[in-house]
Amino acid sequence: MDDSKTVEAYLESVNASVVEFVRFEVGEGIEKASNDFESEVAATMAAALNN
């Protein structure tokens, strides 16, 4: 890898061009579960009482 060249210079040297590019963000599309501690404890207690 030659860090001294820009992307533009490299593309010109290999006679190529960028047609399209996509930007990805870390964690994109991953939904984090929303945890409500109070309701979680209540559900655990209800399950324990029903057994």
C-alpha positions in Angstrom: 0.0 0.0 0.0 1.4 3.3 -1.0 0.3 6.0 1.4 2.0 8.7 -0.5 -0.5 8.6 -3.4 -4.0 10.1 -3.2 -7.0 8.1 -4.4 -7.2 10.3 -7.4 -3.6 9.8 -8.4 -3.9 6.0 -7.9 -7.1 5.8 -10.0 -5.4 7.8 -12.8 -2.3 5.5 -12.7 -4.4 2.4 -13.2 -6.8 4.0 -15.7 -9.8 3.5 -13.4 -12.6 5.7 -12.0 -15.0 5.6 -9.1 -18.5 4.9 -10.3 -20.2 4.8 -6.9 -19.3 4.6 -3.2 -21.3 3.9 -0.1 -20.7 5.2 3.4 -21.3 2.7 6.3 -21.5 3.8 9.9 -20.5 1.4 12.6 -23.6 -0.3 14.1 -25.9 1.0 11.4 -29.0 -1.1 11.1 -28.5 -2.7 14.5 -31.3 -1.7 16.9 -30.4 -1.7 20.5 -33.1 -3.2 22.8 -34.6 -0.7 25.1 -34.6 -2.2 28.6 -36.9 -0.8 31.2 -35.4 -2.3 34.5 -38.7 -1.8 36.4 -40.8 -3.7 33.9 -38.1 -6.4 33.6 -38.2 -6.9 37.4 -42.0 -7.0 37.4 -42.1 -9.6 34.6 -39.5 -11.7 36.5 -41.5 -11.5 39.7 -44.7 -12.3 37.9 -43.1 -15.4 36.3 -41.7 -16.5 39.6 -45.1 -16.2 41.4 -46.9 -18.1 38.6 -44.5 -21.1 39.0 
